[in-house]
């Protein structure tokens, strides 16, 4: 069972889902990257590029 204290859920349009599938193949061409992990990788990359401009409250 999913640990509800660690995870959230998102809804995506079918078009966005297709884009994420394509991006996952570019990020990891020789493997399988889940949509969740693809979102995580892209989010972390964007946060790094913003160089500290994003403030996240950690609980």
Secondary structure, 3 states (H helix, E strand, C coil): CCCCCCCCCCCCCHHHHHHHHHHHHHHCCCCCCCHHHHHHHHHHHHHHHCCCCCCCCCC
